[in-house]
């Protein structure tokens, strides 16, 4: 939708059902004028998509009908599917969301890339086995070892039937979907150990009840066809599946999740109140966010009282992507959520007991995001100086000024953003060094694809090519950990602590529709010599690893 519409145009758009633009306060406008990106940084990227052998292009099946499903886009995952110590790639494909007699719905398969990288370069070989095809329209991916056999399995959230693929080893997968083929429009999924019994359970977030039959024709303030606001369609309930000896069983009602839900687009699992149980945060689009605190058998939504349901002005926002990490090194997990343009992205600071405060304006992440619609995001130490930066993949959902808006074009291109952590506050670096391209950014995968201790980035784009960016920053010292459970799989839910309170979680969740590197890299800055780390395991026990050599990965097994 074009910017700068008059008040009458905005009212017409509201009546037509098109996505509303948030109201800007005078303080936000003033902050926007002050947002001059002058911060210098050592962070650098280099695009290596073609050289690395990645030739994936997302297909959204546009026909000019303005189906809301086609503007969302899909994610990707970093996954070592053959356990050779190098992270492979799984890219989720879309297709045609509606089969018609005159346009058959050709099934488009996801793409798998085997990592063949050597020191100093990133190289992939596309293998794309036929076993990773499903009949759904691909959206999100989640990774975890569900059957505790030492390799990583994959869940695909679709518009249409969801899919679960059991890893048989050496890049071979078997469709083992069974009873989790919920046919809602699923947009996010997170593996976590809800009951601390040593196996991974699964949360699946659903979006809208949208079908060809209830499709609405919406228009912008100029009367042109436009994609509808998500508020035009009712939300779909989320799902929770409990792992029972490798079989995922729906326990949504039993756990208390059936009563409250919104239009989910992002989810993360973490111990937000420091009680050794994993909780779930859900970022909802134009609905209150949900914070499911784990009480054992049941989960209770405390988001509104905890300060994480709305922003500091008491407004619902268009939550897309989410990141969870201890950005301020105070021993608890904070939250960052990306939103629609004119709403600003939101940083929620945790007090350690599961109570949150919106500190977006105070810490510098609000003003710079006013003009952008953020999707994939992550907290990551890109130059290994010891603190966590923020990277955001942007792409609009309403037409952008100066871009062609033909029936089958996507005038939604925006550039990505980087906010560098400068002593606890964030400063935007614009443009992101080495990321000059505008695109309809959606998924963001953060992973060390060449095992050099610098975290690389892969960005997926709606109806366009995925792009891989190698991190070529001038980096400081670091220590890397491959934290595994007794089965040899990533110990999802374990924590690693350096010194008093530099804490990192073993996780793959977050971003938008994507799964990240489960390994941990802790930046050491100028620190030299061996380091010692404390590992907090999901079962509540702790171990200490002493004398770890810097600038290399170490495998730590429970």
C-alpha positions as CSV (number, residue, x, y, z in Angstrom):
1,X,0.0,0.0,0.0
2,X,1.5,3.4,-0.9
3,X,2.8,5.6,1.8
4,X,1.6,9.1,2.5
5,X,-2.1,8.6,2.0
6,X,-4.4,11.4,3.1
7,X,-6.7,10.9,6.1
8,X,-9.6,10.2,3.8
9,X,-7.6,7.5,2.0
10,X,-6.7,5.9,5.2
11,X,-10.4,5.7,6.2
12,X,-11.4,4.3,2.9
13,X,-8.7,1.6,3.3
14,X,-10.0,0.8,6.7
15,X,-13.5,0.3,5.4
16,X,-12.2,-1.8,2.5
17,X,-10.5,-4.2,4.9
18,X,-6.9,-3.5,3.7
19,X,-4.1,-3.8,6.2
20,X,-4.3,-0.7,8.5
21,X,-1.3,1.5,9.0
22,X,-0.4,2.2,12.7
23,X,-0.9,5.7,14.0
24,X,2.4,7.6,14.7
25,X,2.8,9.7,17.8
26,X,4.6,13.0,17.6
27,X,7.5,11.5,19.7
28,X,7.9,8.7,17.2
29,X,8.0,11.2,14.3
30,X,10.7,13.2,16.1
31,X,12.7,10.0,16.9
32,X,12.5,9.2,13.2
33,X,14.1,12.5,12.3
34,X,16.9,11.9,14.7
35,X,17.7,8.4,13.4
36,X,20.9,9.2,11.5
37,X,22.8,5.9,11.0
38,X,26.4,7.0,11.5
39,X,27.7,4.2,13.7
40,X,30.9,2.6,12.5
41,X,31.4,-1.2,12.7
42,X,33.8,-4.0,11.9
43,X,30.9,-6.2,10.7
44,X,31.1,-7.1,7.0
45,X,29.2,-9.6,4.8
46,X,29.9,-10.9,1.3
47,X,27.2,-12.4,-0.9
48,X,28.3,-15.9,-2.0
49,X,25.0,-17.3,-3.2
50,X,26.1,-18.4,-6.7
51,X,29.6,-19.3,-5.8
52,X,28.3,-21.5,-3.0
53,X,26.1,-23.4,-5.4
54,X,22.7,-22.2,-4.1
55,X,20.2,-21.9,-7.0
56,X,16.9,-21.9,-5.0
57,X,14.0,-19.6,-6.0
58,X,10.8,-19.5,-4.0
59,X,7.5,-19.8,-5.9
60,X,4.4,-18.2,-4.4
61,X,1.9,-19.1,-7.1
62,X,0.6,-15.6,-7.7
63,X,-2.2,-15.3,-10.2
64,X,-3.2,-11.7,-9.5
65,X,-6.1,-12.6,-7.2
66,X,-4.4,-11.1,-4.1
67,X,-4.7,-14.2,-2.0
68,X,-3.2,-13.3,1.4
69,X,-1.3,-16.6,1.6
70,X,0.9,-15.7,-1.4
71,X,2.6,-12.7,0.2
72,X,3.8,-14.5,3.4
73,X,6.7,-16.5,2.0
74,X,8.6,-19.4,3.5
75,X,11.7,-20.1,5.7
76,X,14.7,-22.3,5.7
77,X,16.9,-24.3,8.2
78,X,20.5,-25.0,8.9
79,X,20.6,-28.7,9.7
80,X,23.5,-31.2,9.8
81,X,21.4,-34.0,8.4
82,X,24.3,-36.4,7.9
83,X,26.3,-35.7,11.1
84,X,29.5,-34.8,9.3
85,X,30.1,-31.6,11.4
86,X,29.0,-29.2,8.6
87,X,25.6,-27.5,8.5
88,X,23.5,-28.4,5.5
89,X,20.6,-26.3,4.2
90,X,16.9,-27.1,3.8
91,X,14.8,-24.5,1.9
92,X,11.0,-24.6,2.1
93,X,9.1,-24.2,-1.1
94,X,5.6,-22.7,-1.7
95,X,3.8,-23.6,-5.0
96,X,0.3,-22.9,-6.0
97,X,-2.0,-22.6,-3.0
98,X,-5.1,-23.5,-4.9
99,X,-5.4,-26.2,-7.5
100,X,-7.8,-25.4,-10.4
101,X,-8.9,-27.4,-13.4
102,X,-7.3,-24.9,-15.8
103,X,-4.1,-24.6,-13.6
104,X,-3.2,-27.9,-12.0
105,X,-1.3,-27.6,-8.7
106,X,2.1,-29.0,-9.5
107,X,3.8,-30.2,-6.3
108,X,7.1,-28.3,-5.8
109,X,9.6,-30.0,-3.5
110,X,11.7,-28.4,-0.8
111,X,15.4,-28.1,-1.6
112,X,18.2,-29.8,0.3
113,X,21.8,-28.7,0.0
114,X,24.7,-30.8,1.3
115,X,27.5,-28.7,2.8
116,X,30.8,-29.4,1.0
117,X,32.7,-26.4,2.4
118,X,36.4,-26.3,3.0
119,X,38.3,-23.8,5.2
120,X,38.0,-20.3,3.6
121,X,34.9,-20.9,1.5
122,X,31.3,-22.0,1.5
123,X,30.2,-24.6,-1.0
124,X,26.9,-26.6,-1.3
125,X,25.8,-29.5,-3.5
126,X,22.0,-29.7,-4.2
127,X,20.7,-33.2,-3.6
128,X,16.9,-32.6,-3.1
129,X,15.7,-36.2,-2.6
130,X,12.1,-36.8,-3.6
131,X,11.3,-37.9,0.0
132,X,11.1,-34.2,1.0
133,X,8.0,-33.4,-1.1
134,X,4.6,-32.8,0.6
135,X,1.3,-31.8,-0.7
136,X,1.1,-28.6,1.4
137,X,2.1,-25.1,0.5
138,X,5.3,-24.6,2.5
139,X,5.7,-22.0,5.2
140,X,7.9,-22.8,8.2
141,X,10.4,-25.4,9.3
142,X,11.4,-26.7,12.8
143,X,14.3,-29.1,13.5
144,X,14.9,-31.6,16.4
145,X,15.7,-35.2,17.2
146,X,12.2,-36.5,18.0
147,X,13.0,-40.2,18.3
148,X,16.4,-39.8,20.1
149,X,18.3,-41.8,17.5
150,X,21.1,-39.3,17.2
151,X,20.0,-37.4,14.0
152,X,17.8,-34.4,13.4
153,X,14.2,-34.8,12.2
154,X,12.2,-32.1,10.4
155,X,8.7,-30.7,10.8
156,X,7.2,-28.6,8.0
157,X,4.4,-26.2,8.7
158,X,2.2,-25.7,5.7
159,X,-0.9,-24.0,4.3
160,X,-2.6,-27.3,4.0
161,X,-1.5,-30.6,5.6
162,X,1.6,-30.3,7.7
163,X,4.4,-32.8,7.3
164,X,7.0,-34.6,9.6
165,X,10.1,-36.2,8.1
166,X,12.0,-38.8,10.1
167,X,15.8,-38.6,9.4
168,X,17.0,-42.1,8.4
169,X,20.6,-40.9,8.1
170,X,22.9,-39.9,5.2
171,X,20.4,-37.4,3.8
172,X,17.5,-39.9,3.6
173,X,14.2,-39.0,5.1
174,X,10.9,-40.8,5.6
175,X,7.4,-39.2,5.7
176,X,6.2,-40.0,9.2
177,X,3.5,-37.4,9.6
178,X,0.9,-39.6,11.1
179,X,-1.5,-37.8,13.4
180,X,0.1,-34.3,13.2
181,X,-1.1,-33.4,9.7
182,X,-3.2,-30.5,11.0
183,X,-4.7,-28.8,8.0
184,X,-4.9,-25.3,9.5
185,X,-2.7,-22.6,8.0
186,X,0.4,-23.3,10.1
187,X,3.1,-20.6,10.1
188,X,5.5,-21.4,13.0
189,X,6.8,-24.4,15.0
190,X,9.1,-24.9,17.9
191,X,10.6,-28.1,19.4
192,X,11.1,-28.0,23.2
193,X,11.0,-30.4,26.1
194,X,7.8,-29.3,27.9
195,X,7.9,-31.9,30.6
196,X,11.6,-32.4,31.2
197,X,11.4,-36.1,30.3
198,X,14.3,-36.1,27.9
199,X,12.4,-35.9,24.6
200,X,11.3,-33.1,22.4
201,X,7.6,-31.9,22.3
202,X,6.3,-29.6,19.6
203,X,4.4,-26.3,19.5
204,X,2.7,-25.4,16.2
205,X,1.4,-21.9,15.7
206,X,-1.5,-21.3,13.3
207,X,-2.4,-18.2,11.4
208,X,-5.7,-17.5,9.7
209,X,-8.9,-19.4,8.7
210,X,-8.4,-18.5,5.0
211,X,-9.8,-20.4,2.1
212,X,-10.7,-19.8,-1.5
213,X,-14.3,-19.7,-0.5
214,X,-13.9,-16.9,2.1
215,X,-11.4,-14.8,0.1
216,X,-12.2,-11.1,0.2
217,X,-11.4,-8.5,-2.4
218,X,-9.8,-5.6,-0.5
219,X,-8.7,-2.2,-1.8
220,X,-6.3,0.5,-0.8
221,X,-7.1,4.2,-0.4
222,X,-6.9,4.8,-4.1
223,X,-9.4,2.0,-4.8
224,X,-6.8,-0.4,-6.3
225,X,-6.9,-4.1,-5.4
226,X,-4.8,-4.8,-2.3
227,X,-4.0,-7.7,0.0
228,X,-6.4,-7.7,3.0
229,X,-5.5,-7.1,6.6
230,X,-5.2,-10.3,8.6
231,X,-8.0,-8.9,10.8
232,X,-10.4,-9.7,7.9
233,X,-10.1,-13.4,8.6
234,X,-10.6,-15.3,11.9
235,X,-7.6,-16.7,13.8
236,X,-6.9,-20.4,13.9
237,X,-6.1,-22.3,17.1
238,X,-2.5,-23.3,17.9
239,X,-1.5,-26.9,18.6
240,X,0.7,-28.6,21.2
241,X,2.0,-32.1,20.6
242,X,3.6,-34.3,23.4
243,X,6.3,-36.8,22.6
244,X,5.4,-40.2,23.7
245,X,8.3,-42.6,22.9
246,X,8.9,-40.9,19.5
247,X,5.3,-40.4,18.6
248,X,3.8,-36.9,18.7
249,X,0.3,-36.8,20.3
250,X,-2.0,-33.7,20.4
251,X,-2.4,-32.5,24.0
252,X,-3.6,-29.0,23.1
253,X,-6.8,-29.1,25.3
254,X,-5.1,-31.0,28.1
255,X,-2.4,-28.5,28.4
256,X,-4.8,-25.5,28.3
257,X,-3.8,-24.0,25.0
258,X,-7.1,-24.4,23.3
259,X,-8.8,-21.5,25.0
260,X,-6.6,-18.6,23.8
261,X,-4.9,-18.0,20.5
262,X,-4.2,-15.4,17.9
263,X,-2.8,-15.1,14.4
264,X,0.6,-16.7,15.1
265,X,3.6,-15.9,13.0
266,X,6.6,-16.4,15.4
267,X,7.4,-18.6,18.4
268,X,10.2,-19.4,20.7
269,X,10.7,-21.6,23.8
270,X,12.8,-20.5,26.8
271,X,12.8,-20.6,30.6
272,X,11.6,-17.0,31.0
273,X,11.0,-17.2,34.8
274,X,14.1,-19.2,35.8
275,X,12.1,-22.2,37.2
276,X,13.9,-24.9,35.0
277,X,10.8,-25.3,32.8
278,X,10.6,-24.2,29.2
279,X,7.9,-21.7,28.4
280,X,6.5,-20.6,25.0
281,X,6.2,-17.0,23.6
282,X,4.0,-16.5,20.5
283,X,4.2,-13.4,18.4
284,X,0.7,-12.7,16.9
285,X,-0.2,-10.6,13.9
286,X,-2.6,-7.8,15.0
287,X,-3.5,-9.8,18.1
288,X,-2.1,-9.8,21.6
289,X,1.0,-11.9,21.9
290,X,0.8,-15.0,24.1
291,X,3.2,-16.0,26.9
292,X,2.6,-19.6,27.9
293,X,4.3,-20.1,31.3
294,X,4.9,-23.8,32.0
295,X,3.3,-25.0,35.2
296,X,4.0,-28.7,34.5
297,X,0.9,-30.4,33.2
298,X,-0.6,-27.2,32.0
299,X,0.6,-23.9,30.5
300,X,-0.9,-20.5,31.5
301,X,-1.0,-17.4,29.3
302,X,0.4,-14.5,31.4
303,X,1.4,-12.2,28.5
304,X,-0.9,-9.3,29.4
305,X,0.0,-9.1,33.1
306,X,3.7,-9.9,32.3
307,X,3.9,-6.9,29.9
308,X,4.6,-9.0,26.7
309,X,1.2,-8.9,25.1
310,X,1.2,-5.3,23.9
311,X,3.8,-2.5,23.3
312,X,4.5,0.2,25.9
313,X,1.6,2.3,24.5
314,X,-0.8,-0.6,25.1
315,X,-1.3,-1.3,21.4
316,X,-1.5,-4.7,19.6
317,X,1.2,-5.0,16.9
318,X,1.7,-7.1,13.8
319,X,4.2,-9.6,15.2
320,X,6.1,-11.5,12.6
321,X,9.6,-12.7,13.6
322,X,10.9,-13.2,17.1
323,X,14.3,-13.7,18.9
324,X,15.0,-14.8,22.4
325,X,18.3,-14.3,24.1
326,X,20.0,-12.6,27.1
327,X,21.1,-9.5,25.2
328,X,22.1,-7.6,28.4
329,X,23.9,-10.4,30.2
330,X,21.8,-10.3,33.3
331,X,21.1,-14.1,33.4
332,X,17.6,-14.1,31.9
333,X,16.0,-14.4,28.5
334,X,14.8,-11.2,26.7
335,X,12.5,-10.9,23.6
336,X,12.7,-9.0,20.4
337,X,9.8,-9.0,17.9
338,X,9.6,-7.6,14.4
339,X,6.5,-5.7,13.2
340,X,4.7,-3.9,10.4
341,X,6.1,-0.5,9.2
342,X,4.9,2.4,11.3
343,X,4.7,0.3,14.4
344,X,8.4,-0.1,15.2
345,X,10.1,-3.3,16.3
346,X,9.8,-4.1,20.0
347,X,12.4,-5.2,22.6
348,X,11.0,-6.6,25.8
349,X,13.5,-6.7,28.7
350,X,13.0,-9.5,31.2
351,X,13.5,-8.9,34.9
352,X,14.4,-12.6,35.5
353,X,11.0,-13.6,36.8
354,X,9.0,-13.5,33.6
355,X,8.0,-9.9,33.8
356,X,8.8,-7.7,30.8
357,X,9.3,-4.0,30.0
358,X,9.2,-2.5,26.5
359,X,12.6,-0.7,26.2
360,X,12.5,-0.3,22.4
361,X,12.8,3.5,22.4
362,X,15.3,3.7,25.2
363,X,17.7,1.3,23.6
364,X,17.5,2.6,20.0
365,X,15.7,-0.1,18.1
366,X,12.4,1.7,17.6
367,X,13.0,4.8,15.4
368,X,15.0,3.1,12.7
369,X,12.4,0.4,12.1
370,X,9.5,2.8,11.5
371,X,9.7,2.6,7.7
372,X,10.2,-1.2,7.5
373,X,8.3,-4.4,7.8
374,X,10.5,-6.9,9.6
375,X,10.2,-10.7,9.3
376,X,13.2,-12.9,10.1
377,X,15.5,-11.7,12.9
378,X,18.1,-12.9,15.3
379,X,20.3,-11.8,18.2
380,X,23.8,-12.8,17.3
381,X,27.4,-11.7,18.0
382,X,28.5,-11.0,14.4
383,X,32.1,-9.8,15.2
384,X,32.6,-11.8,18.4
385,X,33.2,-8.8,20.6
386,X,31.1,-10.3,23.4
387,X,27.7,-8.7,22.9
388,X,24.7,-9.5,20.8
389,X,23.8,-7.6,17.7
390,X,20.4,-7.6,15.8
391,X,20.0,-8.6,12.2
392,X,16.6,-8.2,10.5
393,X,15.3,-9.4,7.1
394,X,12.7,-6.8,5.8
395,X,10.0,-7.1,3.2
396,X,6.8,-5.1,2.9
397,X,3.2,-6.5,2.7
398,X,1.8,-3.3,1.2
399,X,2.9,-1.7,-2.0
400,X,6.0,0.6,-1.8
401,X,6.3,4.0,-3.4
402,X,8.3,4.0,-6.7
403,X,8.1,0.3,-7.3
404,X,6.0,-1.3,-10.2
405,X,2.7,-2.7,-9.0
406,X,1.6,-4.9,-11.9
407,X,-0.8,-7.7,-11.2
408,X,1.9,-10.3,-10.9
409,X,4.7,-8.2,-9.5
410,X,5.6,-7.7,-5.8
411,X,6.2,-4.0,-5.2
412,X,7.3,-4.9,-1.6
413,X,11.1,-4.7,-1.7
414,X,13.0,-3.3,1.3
415,X,16.5,-3.5,2.5
416,X,17.7,-5.5,5.5
417,X,18.8,-3.9,8.8
418,X,21.6,-4.3,11.3
419,X,21.6,-2.8,14.8
420,X,24.9,-3.1,16.5
421,X,25.1,-3.5,20.3
422,X,27.1,-0.5,21.6
423,X,27.5,-0.9,25.4
424,X,23.9,-2.1,25.8
425,X,22.3,0.4,23.4
426,X,21.7,-0.3,19.7
427,X,22.9,1.8,16.8
428,X,21.7,1.1,13.2
429,X,24.3,0.6,10.5
430,X,22.8,1.5,7.1
431,X,23.2,0.0,4.7
432,X,24.2,-3.4,6.1
433,X,27.9,-3.8,4.9
434,X,27.8,-6.4,2.1
435,X,24.0,-6.6,1.9
436,X,23.2,-3.9,-0.7
437,X,20.2,-5.7,-2.2
438,X,16.5,-4.8,-1.7
439,X,14.2,-7.7,-1.6
440,X,11.0,-9.1,-0.2
441,X,12.8,-10.6,2.8
442,X,11.1,-13.3,4.9
443,X,13.2,-16.0,6.5
444,X,16.6,-15.5,8.1
445,X,18.9,-18.3,9.0
446,X,21.9,-17.6,11.2
447,X,24.6,-20.3,11.1
448,X,28.4,-20.8,10.8
449,X,28.4,-22.6,7.5
450,X,32.2,-22.7,7.1
451,X,33.0,-23.4,10.7
452,X,35.3,-20.4,11.1
453,X,33.5,-19.0,14.2
454,X,31.8,-16.2,12.3
455,X,28.0,-16.5,12.0
456,X,26.8,-16.3,8.4
457,X,23.3,-15.4,7.2
458,X,20.9,-16.8,4.6
459,X,17.8,-14.7,3.7
460,X,14.8,-16.2,1.9
461,X,12.7,-14.0,-0.3
462,X,9.1,-14.2,-1.4
463,X,8.8,-15.3,-5.0
464,X,12.6,-14.7,-5.5
465,X,16.0,-16.2,-4.9
466,X,17.4,-17.1,-1.6
467,X,20.7,-15.2,-0.8
468,X,23.6,-16.4,1.2
469,X,25.9,-13.9,2.9
470,X,29.3,-15.0,4.3
471,X,30.4,-13.2,7.4
472,X,33.8,-11.6,6.6
473,X,34.0,-9.3,9.7
474,X,37.2,-8.4,11.4
475,X,36.6,-10.7,14.3
476,X,37.8,-11.1,17.9
477,X,38.5,-14.3,19.7
478,X,35.8,-16.8,20.3
479,X,35.0,-20.3,21.7
480,X,32.5,-22.6,20.1
481,X,30.5,-25.5,21.6
482,X,28.6,-28.4,20.1
483,X,26.4,-29.3,23.1
484,X,24.9,-32.8,22.8
485,X,22.6,-35.0,24.8
486,X,23.4,-38.6,25.6
487,X,22.0,-39.6,22.2
488,X,24.4,-37.4,20.3
489,X,21.9,-34.8,19.2
490,X,21.8,-31.1,20.0
491,X,20.8,-30.7,23.6
492,X,17.9,-28.3,23.0
493,X,17.2,-26.4,26.1
494,X,20.7,-26.6,27.6
495,X,22.4,-23.3,28.6
496,X,26.0,-22.3,28.5
497,X,27.4,-19.7,30.9
498,X,30.7,-17.8,30.8
499,X,31.8,-16.1,33.9
500,X,29.0,-14.6,36.1
501,X,26.2,-14.2,33.6
502,X,27.1,-14.4,29.9
503,X,24.4,-17.0,29.0
504,X,23.6,-18.6,25.7
505,X,20.8,-21.2,25.0
506,X,21.1,-24.3,22.8
507,X,18.2,-23.7,20.4
508,X,17.2,-23.6,16.8
509,X,14.0,-21.7,17.2
510,X,13.0,-18.1,16.4
511,X,13.5,-15.8,13.4
512,X,10.5,-16.2,11.0
513,X,9.5,-19.6,9.8
514,X,13.2,-20.8,10.1
515,X,15.6,-22.9,12.1
516,X,19.1,-21.8,13.1
517,X,22.4,-23.3,14.0
518,X,22.1,-25.2,17.3
519,X,25.8,-24.7,18.1
520,X,26.9,-21.9,20.4
521,X,29.6,-19.4,19.6
522,X,30.6,-17.0,22.4
523,X,32.6,-14.0,21.5
524,X,35.5,-13.2,23.7
525,X,36.7,-9.9,22.5
526,X,40.3,-9.4,23.3
527,X,40.3,-12.1,25.9
528,X,43.0,-14.7,25.4
529,X,43.9,-18.1,26.8
530,X,41.8,-21.1,27.7
531,X,38.3,-20.5,29.1
532,X,36.0,-22.4,31.5
533,X,32.2,-22.7,30.9
534,X,29.3,-24.0,32.9
535,X,26.7,-26.2,31.1
536,X,23.2,-26.3,32.5
537,X,21.5,-29.4,31.2
538,X,17.7,-29.6,30.6
539,X,17.3,-32.1,33.4
540,X,18.6,-29.5,35.9
541,X,22.1,-30.8,36.4
542,X,25.2,-28.7,35.7
543,X,28.8,-29.5,34.6
544,X,31.8,-27.4,34.2
545,X,34.2,-27.5,31.2
546,X,37.6,-26.2,32.0
547,X,40.6,-25.2,29.9
548,X,38.8,-24.9,26.6
549,X,41.1,-23.7,23.8
550,X,39.9,-20.5,22.1
551,X,39.1,-20.0,18.4
552,X,37.8,-23.6,17.8
553,X,34.7,-25.7,18.4
554,X,34.5,-28.2,21.3
555,X,32.1,-31.1,21.5
556,X,30.4,-31.5,24.9
557,X,28.3,-34.6,25.5
558,X,26.0,-35.2,28.4
